[in-house]
């Protein structure tokens, strides 16, 4: 019996995202607490930013009448003016008259009549600050930040579906928003399968039973899901038994939007997740043409999405980054979920073309080229700490030293 061809990553991801209907329940949070959350409504500015013309420098404001007309040569020699007022940030000065200068500080409102600010380094203070001599040419408008230069009143500064960053929180605060409406966190149940898995701290390394390994996937996936804004219920490790797997899935489906598992989705006799999911719901996606990460599964158990990841640590991490990450972000209303790749030169040779799309662990060197980790096995988790990203190779692609390749930084994939 001929096997069906494996589904491509692009097709699998499109199928996956088509099932990720954004959550409709919303929360209103203090802006301080909204980092990493997804905005549910546009943030529209009720004011200009800056609200008024203000000084971009510490210096001296001069009246428009004392500035040369456009295209006119500057007056010969330095100009002197009496300093009639001092305007600090947070205070408002008096209208400036022709022939006067105002001492002004960064961020302070420019007084009415002023046409430019001269930075203090280009001025000489006279008579203990009573007068100032301007020692540089001055042009109209210099060193003045105009009202609305950054943000115009009525402008949408953050769109619904934006994943909030520290900079975005600052932008929201700059228009006076102390609270933001966000999509609630996806509720995700997480468990691992495998009789060989031992939790760190329960057995000392010297007493680790033969055939056993410490469960690293539980730590990797839980941290990743939390970074992605999920509320994670960690259900621990499930034995390699059909009945235990069915019971774990039935329990995980209650009150959760998604179930994420690691291990048990291959085709071995001890891999029980596929029949267990089919017994309780449906399996819509099974195995994709990527390396590492071929044994990936998607389906439904009750109302919960099921996403089954491979057991090998690197395969589990890569499939979580490439498939689970965009899925849970889309659940929160993010539209642009594709990681951004950049082109970089390979400082390695990869002569072995594979029929599947490959993701090789690499590190950016000081000259900007990419070095390859020597062991690309899906079980070598140290490659993901040594490296700072992956090279995305198309099916059948080889690499010669110096070739431009698609590089995906872990900084993009892991958050």
C-alpha positions as CSV (number, residue, x, y, z in Angstrom):
1,X,0.0,0.0,0.0
2,X,1.5,3.3,-1.1
3,X,1.7,6.0,1.6
4,X,0.2,9.4,1.0
5,X,2.7,12.1,0.4
6,X,3.6,14.2,3.5
7,X,1.9,17.6,3.7
8,X,4.2,20.6,3.2
9,X,4.8,23.0,6.1
10,X,3.1,25.9,4.2
11,X,-0.1,23.8,3.5
12,X,-0.1,22.4,7.1
13,X,0.2,25.9,8.6
14,X,-2.6,27.3,6.3
15,X,-4.8,24.5,7.4
16,X,-3.9,25.0,11.0
17,X,-4.5,28.8,11.0
18,X,-7.9,28.3,9.3
19,X,-9.0,26.5,12.4
20,X,-7.7,29.1,14.8
21,X,-10.7,31.3,15.3
22,X,-9.7,34.3,17.5
23,X,-11.1,34.2,21.1
24,X,-13.9,36.7,21.7
25,X,-13.6,37.1,25.5
26,X,-11.8,40.3,26.4
27,X,-10.1,41.8,29.5
28,X,-9.3,45.4,30.5
29,X,-5.9,45.7,32.1
30,X,-3.8,48.4,33.6
31,X,-1.3,49.4,30.9
32,X,1.6,48.4,33.2
33,X,0.2,44.8,33.1
34,X,-0.4,44.5,29.4
35,X,3.1,43.5,28.1
36,X,2.9,40.6,25.7
37,X,-0.9,40.7,25.5
38,X,-2.8,41.3,22.3
39,X,-4.8,44.5,21.8
40,X,-8.5,44.0,21.2
41,X,-9.4,47.5,20.0
42,X,-7.6,50.3,18.2
43,X,-5.9,52.9,20.3
44,X,-6.8,56.3,18.9
45,X,-5.0,59.4,20.1
46,X,-7.2,62.1,21.7
47,X,-4.5,64.7,21.4
48,X,-1.5,65.8,19.4
49,X,1.9,64.4,20.4
50,X,3.7,66.6,21.3
51,X,0.7,68.7,22.4
52,X,2.4,72.0,21.5
53,X,5.5,73.3,19.8
54,X,8.4,72.5,22.1
55,X,12.2,72.8,22.2
56,X,14.3,69.9,21.1
57,X,17.4,71.4,22.8
58,X,18.6,73.3,25.8
59,X,19.3,76.7,24.4
60,X,17.8,80.1,23.6
61,X,14.6,80.8,21.7
62,X,14.7,83.7,19.2
63,X,11.9,85.7,17.7
64,X,10.9,85.1,14.1
65,X,11.5,88.7,13.2
66,X,15.2,88.3,14.2
67,X,15.8,85.4,11.8
68,X,17.0,85.8,8.2
69,X,14.3,85.4,5.6
70,X,14.4,82.2,3.6
71,X,17.3,82.3,1.2
72,X,18.8,85.5,2.7
73,X,22.4,85.5,3.9
74,X,23.0,85.5,7.6
75,X,23.8,88.8,9.2
76,X,27.6,89.6,9.5
77,X,29.0,88.9,13.0
78,X,27.3,87.4,16.1
79,X,24.0,88.7,17.3
80,X,23.3,89.7,20.9
81,X,20.0,89.7,22.7
82,X,18.7,90.4,26.2
83,X,17.5,87.3,28.0
84,X,14.0,88.2,29.2
85,X,12.7,84.9,30.6
86,X,13.5,81.3,31.5
87,X,11.3,78.5,30.4
88,X,11.8,75.0,31.9
89,X,10.0,71.8,30.9
90,X,6.6,71.8,32.6
91,X,6.2,75.6,32.6
92,X,4.8,78.1,30.0
93,X,6.6,81.2,29.0
94,X,5.3,84.7,28.0
95,X,5.1,85.8,24.4
96,X,8.5,86.7,23.0
97,X,9.0,90.1,21.5
98,X,11.4,91.0,18.6
99,X,14.9,91.6,19.8
100,X,14.5,89.3,22.8
101,X,15.8,85.8,23.7
102,X,14.3,83.3,26.1
103,X,16.4,80.7,28.0
104,X,14.6,77.5,27.2
105,X,15.1,73.8,28.1
106,X,14.4,70.5,26.3
107,X,10.7,69.7,26.1
108,X,9.6,73.2,27.3
109,X,6.8,74.9,25.2
110,X,8.2,77.4,22.7
111,X,6.8,80.8,23.6
112,X,4.5,82.6,21.1
113,X,6.5,84.6,18.6
114,X,9.6,82.4,18.7
115,X,10.8,81.1,15.4
116,X,13.9,79.0,16.3
117,X,15.9,77.6,19.2
118,X,19.7,77.9,19.2
119,X,21.5,75.2,21.1
120,X,23.4,76.4,24.1
121,X,26.7,75.2,22.8
122,X,26.4,77.8,20.0
123,X,25.8,80.6,22.4
124,X,28.0,82.7,24.7
125,X,26.4,83.8,28.0
126,X,27.1,87.4,28.9
127,X,26.5,89.5,32.0
128,X,25.8,86.4,34.2
129,X,23.0,85.3,31.9
130,X,21.3,88.7,31.4
131,X,22.4,88.7,27.7
132,X,23.4,86.0,25.2
133,X,25.5,86.2,22.1
134,X,24.6,83.8,19.2
135,X,27.7,82.6,17.5
136,X,26.2,80.4,14.7
137,X,23.9,80.9,11.7
138,X,20.2,80.4,12.6
139,X,17.4,79.2,10.3
140,X,13.7,79.4,10.9
141,X,12.2,76.4,12.7
142,X,15.5,74.9,13.8
143,X,15.4,72.8,17.0
144,X,11.6,73.1,17.4
145,X,9.4,70.0,17.6
146,X,6.0,70.9,16.1
147,X,2.7,70.0,17.7
148,X,1.5,66.6,16.3
149,X,4.9,65.9,14.7
150,X,4.9,62.5,16.3
151,X,1.2,61.7,16.5
152,X,-1.7,63.7,15.1
153,X,-4.9,63.9,17.1
154,X,-7.4,61.3,15.9
155,X,-4.6,59.0,14.5
156,X,-4.7,55.3,15.3
157,X,-1.4,54.6,17.0
158,X,-1.9,50.9,17.8
159,X,-4.2,48.6,15.8
160,X,-6.3,45.8,17.2
161,X,-4.4,42.6,16.9
162,X,-1.1,44.3,17.9
163,X,1.0,42.2,20.3
164,X,2.0,44.7,22.9
165,X,5.7,45.4,23.5
166,X,7.3,47.7,26.1
167,X,7.6,50.4,23.4
168,X,3.9,49.9,22.5
169,X,2.9,50.3,26.2
170,X,4.9,53.6,26.3
171,X,3.2,54.8,23.2
172,X,-0.2,54.0,24.7
173,X,0.8,55.9,27.9
174,X,2.0,58.9,25.8
175,X,-1.6,59.4,24.6
176,X,-3.0,59.1,28.1
177,X,-4.2,55.4,28.1
178,X,-3.8,54.0,31.6
179,X,-5.9,50.9,30.7
180,X,-6.0,48.7,27.6
181,X,-8.6,46.2,26.4
182,X,-6.9,42.9,25.4
183,X,-7.9,39.4,24.3
184,X,-8.0,37.0,27.2
185,X,-5.1,34.5,27.5
186,X,-5.6,31.1,25.6
187,X,-6.0,28.3,28.2
188,X,-3.7,25.5,27.2
189,X,-3.3,22.1,28.8
190,X,0.1,20.6,28.4
191,X,1.4,17.0,29.0
192,X,4.2,14.7,27.9
193,X,4.0,11.0,27.2
194,X,6.7,8.4,27.7
195,X,7.5,5.8,30.4
196,X,11.2,6.8,30.0
197,X,10.7,10.3,31.2
198,X,11.8,11.4,34.7
199,X,11.3,14.8,36.3
200,X,14.4,16.6,37.4
201,X,14.7,16.6,41.2
202,X,12.9,13.3,41.7
203,X,15.8,11.1,41.0
204,X,19.5,12.0,41.3
205,X,21.6,11.6,38.1
206,X,23.6,8.8,39.7
207,X,20.4,6.8,40.4
208,X,18.7,7.4,37.0
209,X,17.3,4.0,35.9
210,X,18.6,2.4,32.7
211,X,16.7,3.6,29.7
212,X,15.4,6.7,31.5
213,X,15.9,10.4,30.6
214,X,15.0,13.6,32.3
215,X,11.9,15.3,30.8
216,X,13.2,18.5,29.1
217,X,10.3,19.1,26.8
218,X,8.0,19.9,29.7
219,X,10.2,22.8,30.6
220,X,10.8,24.0,27.0
221,X,7.1,23.9,26.0
222,X,5.7,25.4,29.2
223,X,8.1,28.3,29.0
224,X,7.3,28.9,25.3
225,X,3.6,28.8,25.8
226,X,3.8,31.2,28.7
227,X,6.0,33.6,26.6
228,X,3.3,33.5,23.9
229,X,0.6,34.7,26.4
230,X,-1.0,31.4,27.3
231,X,-2.4,30.3,30.6
232,X,-0.8,26.9,31.0
233,X,-2.2,24.0,32.9
234,X,0.7,21.5,33.3
235,X,-0.7,18.0,33.6
236,X,2.7,16.4,33.9
237,X,3.7,13.1,32.3
238,X,1.3,10.4,31.1
239,X,2.3,6.7,30.9
240,X,2.6,4.9,27.6
241,X,-0.8,3.3,28.0
242,X,-3.9,3.7,25.7
243,X,-6.4,4.0,28.6
244,X,-4.2,6.6,30.4
245,X,-3.7,8.6,27.3
246,X,-7.5,8.7,26.6
247,X,-8.2,9.7,30.2
248,X,-5.6,12.5,30.0
249,X,-7.0,13.9,26.8
250,X,-10.5,13.8,28.1
251,X,-9.5,15.7,31.2
252,X,-7.3,18.2,29.2
253,X,-10.2,19.0,26.9
254,X,-12.3,20.3,29.8
255,X,-12.0,24.1,30.2
256,X,-9.1,24.5,27.8
257,X,-8.9,26.1,24.3
258,X,-6.0,23.8,23.3
259,X,-4.1,20.7,24.3
260,X,-0.4,20.6,23.5
261,X,1.5,17.3,24.0
262,X,5.0,16.0,23.3
263,X,5.8,12.4,22.3
264,X,3.5,9.6,21.4
265,X,2.5,10.9,17.9
266,X,4.8,8.7,15.8
267,X,3.9,5.2,14.5
268,X,5.4,3.0,17.1
269,X,3.5,0.4,19.2
270,X,3.8,2.6,22.3
271,X,2.6,5.8,20.5
272,X,-1.0,6.0,21.7
273,X,-2.0,9.6,21.0
274,X,-3.3,9.1,17.4
275,X,-5.8,6.4,18.2
276,X,-6.7,8.2,21.5
277,X,-7.5,11.4,19.7
278,X,-9.5,9.6,17.1
279,X,-11.5,7.8,19.8
280,X,-12.5,11.1,21.5
281,X,-12.7,13.4,18.5
282,X,-11.0,13.8,15.1
283,X,-7.5,14.0,13.7
284,X,-7.2,16.4,10.7
285,X,-3.5,16.6,10.2
286,X,-0.8,13.9,10.6
287,X,2.9,14.2,9.7
288,X,4.4,17.0,7.7
289,X,7.4,17.3,5.4
290,X,9.9,19.0,7.7
291,X,13.1,17.9,9.4
292,X,13.2,17.8,12.4
293,X,9.5,17.6,13.3
294,X,7.8,15.1,10.9
295,X,5.5,13.6,13.6
296,X,3.2,16.5,14.1
297,X,-0.5,16.1,14.6
298,X,-3.6,18.4,14.7
299,X,-7.1,17.6,15.6
300,X,-10.0,18.3,18.0
301,X,-10.9,16.7,21.3
302,X,-14.3,18.0,22.3
303,X,-14.1,21.8,21.9
304,X,-10.4,21.9,22.4
305,X,-7.8,22.0,19.7
306,X,-5.2,19.2,19.8
307,X,-1.6,19.9,18.8
308,X,0.7,16.9,19.2
309,X,4.4,17.5,19.0
310,X,7.3,15.0,18.5
311,X,9.1,13.6,21.5
312,X,12.7,14.4,20.4
313,X,13.6,17.7,22.1
314,X,14.8,19.7,19.0
315,X,11.9,18.4,16.9
316,X,9.5,19.4,19.7
317,X,11.0,22.9,19.9
318,X,11.0,23.5,16.2
319,X,7.4,22.4,15.6
320,X,6.3,24.5,18.6
321,X,8.0,27.5,17.0
322,X,6.8,26.9,13.5
323,X,3.3,25.7,14.1
324,X,2.1,26.1,17.7
325,X,3.4,29.7,18.0
326,X,1.5,31.1,15.0
327,X,-1.6,29.1,16.1
328,X,-1.8,30.5,19.6
329,X,-1.0,34.0,18.4
330,X,-3.9,33.8,15.9
331,X,-6.2,32.6,18.7
332,X,-5.4,35.9,20.3
333,X,-6.2,37.9,17.2
334,X,-2.7,38.5,15.8
335,X,-2.9,38.5,12.0
336,X,0.8,38.7,11.0
337,X,2.1,35.5,12.6
338,X,4.9,34.6,10.2
339,X,8.4,34.8,11.6
340,X,10.6,37.3,9.6
341,X,13.5,35.7,7.9
342,X,16.7,37.5,6.7
343,X,19.3,36.5,4.2
344,X,22.7,35.7,5.4
345,X,25.9,34.1,4.0
346,X,26.6,30.5,5.0
347,X,30.0,29.7,6.4
348,X,29.4,26.0,5.9
349,X,28.7,23.3,3.4
350,X,25.5,21.2,3.4
351,X,25.8,18.8,0.5
352,X,23.0,16.4,1.5
353,X,19.7,17.5,0.0
354,X,16.6,16.1,1.7
355,X,13.1,15.7,0.3
356,X,11.7,17.5,3.3
357,X,12.1,21.1,4.3
358,X,15.0,21.3,6.8
359,X,15.8,23.6,9.7
360,X,19.5,23.6,10.6
361,X,20.8,25.1,13.9
362,X,23.3,27.9,13.2
363,X,25.1,30.8,15.0
364,X,25.8,34.3,13.7
365,X,29.5,35.0,13.7
366,X,31.2,38.3,14.1
367,X,31.4,38.9,10.4
368,X,27.7,38.2,10.0
369,X,28.1,34.8,8.4
370,X,26.4,31.7,9.7
371,X,28.3,28.8,11.4
372,X,26.7,25.4,11.5
373,X,26.4,23.3,14.6
374,X,28.2,20.0,13.9
375,X,25.5,17.6,15.1
376,X,22.1,18.2,13.6
377,X,20.3,15.3,15.3
378,X,16.8,16.1,16.6
379,X,17.8,14.8,20.0
380,X,20.7,17.3,20.5
381,X,19.1,20.1,22.5
382,X,22.4,21.7,23.1
383,X,22.4,22.8,19.5
384,X,19.5,25.2,20.3
385,X,21.5,26.9,23.0
386,X,24.8,27.0,21.1
387,X,22.9,28.5,18.1
388,X,20.9,31.7,17.9
389,X,18.6,30.6,15.0
390,X,17.9,28.2,12.2
391,X,18.5,28.1,8.5
392,X,15.4,27.3,6.5
393,X,16.3,25.0,3.6
394,X,13.7,24.2,0.9
395,X,13.2,20.5,-0.1
396,X,16.1,19.4,-2.2
397,X,18.3,22.4,-1.4
398,X,22.0,22.1,-0.8
399,X,24.4,24.8,0.5
400,X,27.8,25.8,-0.7
401,X,30.0,28.1,1.4
402,X,29.1,31.7,0.7
403,X,25.5,30.9,-0.4
404,X,22.8,33.3,0.7
405,X,20.4,31.3,2.9
406,X,17.2,32.1,4.8
407,X,17.9,32.7,8.5
408,X,15.3,32.7,11.2
409,X,16.6,34.1,14.5
410,X,15.4,32.3,17.7
411,X,14.7,35.9,19.0
412,X,11.8,35.8,16.5
413,X,10.8,32.2,16.9
414,X,10.8,32.0,20.7
415,X,8.6,34.9,21.6
